[in-house]
């Protein structure tokens, strides 16, 4: 059977926004204000805050 005939049950994924806005710690918790130095995820990118 050709691969194109095999159904996987997975439909196309749709994403409303590709870029995540906001500041998060490495545990995934949303941070309102950065109060200590460390690694943060800011607008979807890892950043080192000194």
Protein Blocks (a to p, Z undefined) as FASTA:
>chain_A
ZZklpcehiacdddfblbdgddddfkopacfbdcbgcdddeehiacddZZ
